Amino acid sequence: MPREKQRSLSSEEREKLIARMANLGRDFWYQYWKESMSLPKDLPMDDRESVARYLLLRALLNQQGDTGKVRELVQKLFAAFGTDLLLYPNTLEERFDQVLKVFREVGGERGAELYRVGALGGIKPLSLFLYRIAAFTIFIRNVRDSFYEAVKSKLDEGVRSLWEFLRDDPILDGGWVGNDPKAARMLTNWLAWLFSEVWQETEVNLQETLMIVDGHVGKVFCRTGAVETVVYESERPFVILAKEMQADIEKMVRNVSGVQPMFVDEGAFQIAMQWCFETSPNCPECPIKDLCLAGQGSEEHQRWTAYKKLRRVTGGE
């Protein structure tokens, strides 16, 4: 894994950047949290057990998938089965023909529109879907009391306790991708926010929430100059390896007083989606351009990208 040091922001500039991303992320989240979670309109928020289980299924299915398609998939599964999908796992086995029908409606006959698995050694999209459905079904079947109560109990101990519970559960472990799955981090943040801000069931310090740091978020941290040492792919120069920088980015954010990591992550993601595109980023309109070295014209920083090999990434074209 090649590493390259680059000119970076000063400590003061970095803190301003992180605080601004946190504000952007918070504003977006408070407005669009239901859409981000893909919560169906006919799933009552006061049915807390069902909501918690729905988000578990949503997070499991999201891995390595097209986010828009995954949102469509979980909503259509809920439309087809209702709360039986969440409360009675045997339903999925007894009516599995309907499960497959929904999968193919959303992902195409082979599921390629849902999961793109070309780099995974011939694994079929249906295989990814099935083992995640299986992990959800078996986990729910083995829940002794309620998933909601289990989450609440862990959150009473702290956000990290919930994260470790979700990450390390021996059944869910079969459904996650990687040793520190981004999906488990995402679910932890969602549940922490719901229990604290929506249901007000327990006191949660949102400054303990987690950074996900996917390729888009990592790219923003590299292009801005918040990251001093960039880790990138050896076979594709300038394509960053966000997972290798996740720990350093999260530590950097935690050192900034008063910001919530989940909102910093959301803010960086929204910047990537709305302005900091892979090619031809819209730097002139970007709300962090004055704190971003790429936005100020640095070609050294403009070249970093999340997924594609590019000759050059230029601002404002």
C-alpha positions as CSV (number, residue, x, y, z in Angstrom):
1,M,0.0,0.0,0.0
2,P,1.8,3.2,-1.1
3,R,1.6,6.2,1.1
4,E,2.3,9.8,0.2
5,K,2.7,12.8,2.4
6,Q,1.0,16.0,1.2
7,R,0.7,19.5,2.3
8,S,-1.9,19.7,4.9
9,L,-4.1,22.2,6.7
10,S,-3.0,23.9,9.9
11,S,-4.5,22.6,13.1
12,E,-6.7,25.7,13.3
13,E,-7.9,25.3,9.7
14,R,-8.5,21.6,10.2
15,E,-10.7,22.2,13.2
16,K,-12.7,24.8,11.3
17,L,-13.2,22.4,8.4
18,I,-14.3,19.6,10.7
19,A,-16.7,21.9,12.6
20,R,-18.2,23.1,9.3
21,M,-18.7,19.6,8.0
22,A,-20.4,18.7,11.3
23,N,-22.8,21.6,10.9
24,L,-23.6,20.6,7.3
25,G,-24.1,17.0,8.3
26,R,-26.3,17.9,11.2
27,D,-28.5,20.2,9.1
28,F,-28.9,17.5,6.5
29,W,-29.6,14.7,9.0
30,Y,-32.3,16.5,10.9
31,Q,-34.1,17.2,7.7
32,Y,-33.7,13.9,5.9
33,W,-33.0,11.2,8.5
34,K,-36.1,9.2,7.7
35,E,-35.2,9.1,4.0
36,S,-31.6,8.2,4.8
37,M,-32.8,5.3,6.9
38,S,-35.4,4.4,4.2
39,L,-38.1,4.1,6.8
40,P,-41.5,3.2,5.2
41,K,-44.2,5.7,5.8
42,D,-46.6,3.0,7.2
43,L,-44.1,1.8,9.8
44,P,-45.1,3.8,13.0
45,M,-42.1,5.3,14.8
46,D,-43.7,4.3,18.1
47,D,-43.4,0.6,17.1
48,R,-39.9,0.7,18.4
49,E,-39.2,-3.0,18.2
50,S,-40.1,-3.1,14.5
51,V,-38.2,0.0,13.7
52,A,-35.0,-1.3,15.3
53,R,-35.4,-4.7,13.5
54,Y,-36.1,-2.9,10.2
55,L,-32.9,-0.9,10.5
56,L,-30.9,-4.0,11.3
57,L,-32.2,-5.6,8.0
58,R,-31.5,-2.4,6.1
59,A,-27.9,-2.2,7.4
60,L,-27.2,-5.9,6.6
61,L,-28.5,-5.6,3.0
62,N,-26.8,-2.3,2.3
63,Q,-23.3,-3.8,2.2
64,Q,-21.6,-3.8,-1.3
65,G,-25.0,-2.7,-2.8
66,D,-26.3,0.2,-4.8
67,T,-27.7,2.4,-2.0
68,G,-30.7,3.5,-4.0
69,K,-31.5,-0.1,-4.9
70,V,-31.1,-1.3,-1.3
71,R,-33.5,1.4,-0.1
72,E,-36.0,0.2,-2.7
73,L,-35.5,-3.4,-1.8
74,V,-36.1,-3.1,1.9
75,Q,-39.1,-0.9,1.4
76,K,-40.6,-3.4,-1.1
77,L,-40.0,-6.3,1.2
78,F,-41.8,-4.4,4.0
79,A,-44.7,-3.6,1.6
80,A,-45.0,-7.3,0.7
81,F,-44.8,-8.7,4.2
82,G,-45.5,-5.9,6.6
83,T,-44.3,-6.3,10.2
84,D,-44.4,-10.1,9.7
85,L,-41.1,-9.5,7.9
86,L,-39.6,-8.2,11.2
87,L,-41.4,-10.1,13.9
88,Y,-42.0,-13.6,12.5
89,P,-38.8,-14.7,10.7
90,N,-40.4,-18.0,9.7
91,T,-42.5,-15.9,7.3
92,L,-39.5,-15.4,5.0
93,E,-38.9,-19.1,4.7
94,E,-42.6,-20.0,4.2
95,R,-43.1,-17.4,1.5
96,F,-39.6,-17.4,0.1
97,D,-40.9,-17.3,-3.5
98,Q,-42.2,-13.8,-2.7
99,V,-38.8,-12.8,-1.3
100,L,-37.1,-13.9,-4.5
101,K,-39.7,-12.1,-6.6
102,V,-39.0,-8.8,-4.8
103,F,-35.3,-9.3,-5.1
104,R,-35.6,-9.8,-8.9
105,E,-38.0,-6.9,-9.3
106,V,-35.4,-4.6,-7.7
107,G,-32.1,-6.1,-8.8
108,G,-33.0,-7.7,-12.1
109,E,-33.1,-11.4,-12.9
110,R,-29.7,-12.1,-11.5
111,G,-29.5,-9.2,-9.1
112,A,-26.7,-7.4,-10.8
113,E,-28.4,-4.1,-10.5
114,L,-28.5,-4.5,-6.8
115,Y,-25.1,-6.0,-6.0
116,R,-22.1,-5.6,-8.3
117,V,-19.8,-8.5,-7.5
118,G,-17.4,-8.6,-10.4
119,A,-14.4,-8.2,-8.1
120,L,-15.6,-10.8,-5.6
121,G,-14.4,-14.0,-7.4
122,G,-17.6,-15.0,-9.1
123,I,-19.9,-14.7,-6.1
124,K,-23.5,-14.3,-7.2
125,P,-25.6,-11.3,-6.1
126,L,-28.2,-13.7,-4.9
127,S,-25.6,-15.4,-2.7
128,L,-24.9,-12.0,-1.0
129,F,-28.6,-11.4,-0.5
130,L,-29.3,-14.9,0.9
131,Y,-26.6,-15.0,3.5
132,R,-27.6,-11.6,4.8
133,I,-31.3,-12.6,5.0
134,A,-30.2,-15.7,6.8
135,A,-28.2,-13.8,9.3
136,F,-31.1,-11.5,10.0
137,T,-33.6,-14.4,10.2
138,I,-31.5,-16.5,12.5
139,F,-30.6,-13.6,14.8
140,I,-34.2,-12.5,15.2
141,R,-35.3,-16.1,15.9
142,N,-32.7,-16.2,18.7
143,V,-33.6,-12.9,20.3
144,R,-34.7,-13.8,23.8
145,D,-36.7,-10.8,24.8
146,S,-36.6,-7.9,22.3
147,F,-33.9,-6.4,20.0
148,Y,-35.1,-3.0,21.1
149,E,-34.4,-3.8,24.8
150,A,-31.0,-5.3,23.9
151,V,-30.0,-2.1,22.1
152,K,-31.3,0.1,25.0
153,S,-29.3,-2.0,27.5
154,K,-26.1,-1.6,25.5
155,L,-26.6,2.1,24.9
156,D,-27.0,2.6,28.7
157,E,-23.4,1.4,28.8
158,G,-22.3,3.7,26.0
159,V,-22.3,3.9,22.2
160,R,-19.2,1.8,22.0
161,S,-20.9,-1.0,23.9
162,L,-23.7,-1.1,21.3
163,W,-21.2,-1.1,18.4
164,E,-19.2,-4.0,19.9
165,F,-22.5,-6.0,20.5
166,L,-23.6,-5.5,16.9
167,R,-20.1,-6.1,15.4
168,D,-19.2,-9.2,17.4
169,D,-22.5,-11.1,17.7
170,P,-21.7,-14.6,16.5
171,I,-24.8,-14.7,14.3
172,L,-24.6,-11.2,12.9
173,D,-20.9,-11.8,12.2
174,G,-22.0,-14.1,9.4
175,G,-23.9,-11.2,7.7
176,W,-21.4,-8.4,8.0
177,V,-18.5,-7.7,5.6
178,G,-15.1,-7.3,7.1
179,N,-13.7,-7.2,10.7
180,D,-15.0,-3.7,11.4
181,P,-18.0,-3.5,9.1
182,K,-19.1,0.0,8.0
183,A,-22.7,-1.2,8.1
184,A,-22.4,-2.0,11.9
185,R,-21.0,1.4,12.5
186,M,-23.9,3.0,10.4
187,L,-26.5,1.0,12.4
188,T,-24.9,2.0,15.7
189,N,-25.2,5.7,14.8
190,W,-28.8,5.3,13.6
191,L,-29.9,3.6,16.8
192,A,-27.9,5.9,19.1
193,W,-29.6,8.9,17.4
194,L,-33.1,7.4,17.6
195,F,-32.9,6.4,21.2
196,S,-31.4,9.8,22.2
197,E,-33.1,12.4,19.9
198,V,-36.4,10.8,18.7
199,W,-37.5,8.4,21.4
200,Q,-35.6,10.0,24.2
201,E,-35.3,6.7,25.9
202,T,-31.8,7.0,27.1
203,E,-29.1,9.7,27.4
204,V,-26.6,9.2,24.6
205,N,-23.5,11.4,24.1
206,L,-23.5,11.8,20.3
207,Q,-19.8,12.8,20.6
208,E,-19.2,9.1,21.1
209,T,-20.8,8.2,17.7
210,L,-18.7,6.6,15.0
211,M,-17.1,7.6,11.7
212,I,-17.9,5.3,8.8
213,V,-15.4,6.8,6.3
214,D,-16.4,5.2,3.0
215,G,-14.5,6.1,-0.2
216,H,-16.4,9.4,-0.7
217,V,-15.8,10.6,2.8
218,G,-12.1,9.6,2.7
219,K,-11.7,11.4,-0.6
220,V,-13.0,14.7,0.9
221,F,-10.6,14.4,3.8
222,C,-7.7,13.8,1.3
223,R,-8.7,16.5,-1.2
224,T,-9.2,19.2,1.5
225,G,-5.8,18.5,3.0
226,A,-7.2,17.4,6.4
227,V,-5.2,14.2,5.9
228,E,-1.5,14.6,5.7
229,T,-0.6,11.0,4.7
230,V,-2.7,9.5,1.9
231,V,-2.9,5.7,1.5
232,Y,-3.8,4.6,-2.0
233,E,-3.9,1.6,-4.3
234,S,-0.7,0.3,-5.8
235,E,-2.3,-0.8,-9.0
236,R,-4.4,2.4,-9.5
237,P,-2.5,5.5,-8.6
238,F,-4.5,8.2,-6.8
239,V,-7.4,5.9,-5.9
240,I,-7.5,6.2,-2.1
241,L,-7.8,3.3,0.4
242,A,-10.3,4.9,2.8
243,K,-10.4,1.9,5.1
244,E,-6.7,2.2,5.8
245,M,-7.2,5.9,6.9
246,Q,-10.4,5.4,8.8
247,A,-8.8,5.1,12.3
248,D,-6.6,8.2,11.8
249,I,-9.5,10.2,10.4
250,E,-11.8,9.2,13.3
251,K,-9.1,10.1,15.8
252,M,-8.6,13.4,14.2
253,V,-12.3,14.2,14.4
254,R,-12.5,13.1,18.1
255,N,-9.8,15.5,19.0
256,V,-12.1,18.4,17.9
257,S,-14.1,19.6,20.9
258,G,-17.9,19.8,20.5
259,V,-18.4,17.9,17.2
260,Q,-20.3,14.7,16.7
261,P,-18.4,12.2,14.5
262,M,-21.6,10.9,12.8
263,F,-22.4,14.4,11.6
264,V,-18.9,15.0,10.4
265,D,-19.1,11.8,8.4
266,E,-22.5,12.8,7.0
267,G,-21.3,16.3,6.1
268,A,-18.3,15.0,4.2
269,F,-20.5,12.4,2.4
270,Q,-22.9,15.1,1.3
271,I,-20.1,17.3,0.1
272,A,-18.9,14.4,-2.0
273,M,-22.4,13.8,-3.4
274,Q,-23.3,17.4,-4.1
275,W,-20.0,19.1,-5.0
276,C,-16.9,17.0,-4.7
277,F,-17.6,14.7,-7.6
278,E,-15.1,12.1,-8.9
279,T,-14.6,14.1,-12.1
280,S,-15.2,17.8,-12.5
281,P,-16.0,18.7,-8.9
282,N,-18.0,21.9,-8.5
283,C,-15.5,23.7,-6.3
284,P,-16.8,27.2,-6.9
285,E,-20.2,26.3,-5.3
286,C,-18.8,24.1,-2.5
287,P,-19.5,25.3,1.0
288,I,-16.0,24.4,2.2
289,K,-14.0,25.8,-0.7
290,D,-12.3,28.4,1.5
291,L,-11.0,25.6,3.8
292,C,-10.1,23.1,1.1
293,L,-6.7,23.0,-0.6
294,A,-8.2,21.3,-3.7
295,G,-10.8,24.0,-3.9
296,Q,-8.1,26.6,-3.7
297,G,-6.5,25.1,-6.9
298,S,-4.0,22.6,-5.6
299,E,-3.5,20.0,-8.3
300,E,-1.7,17.8,-5.7
301,H,-4.9,17.5,-3.8
302,Q,-7.3,17.5,-6.7
303,R,-6.0,14.3,-8.0
304,W,-7.3,12.0,-5.2
305,T,-10.3,10.0,-6.1
306,A,-12.4,7.3,-4.5
307,Y,-13.1,4.8,-7.2
308,K,-11.8,5.6,-10.6
309,K,-8.3,6.0,-12.1
310,L,-8.1,9.5,-13.4
311,R,-5.4,11.5,-15.1
312,R,-6.4,14.6,-13.4
313,V,-9.3,16.0,-11.4
314,T,-9.8,19.7,-11.7
315,G,-12.0,22.1,-9.9
316,G,-14.9,24.0,-11.4
317,E,-14.8,22.5,-14.8
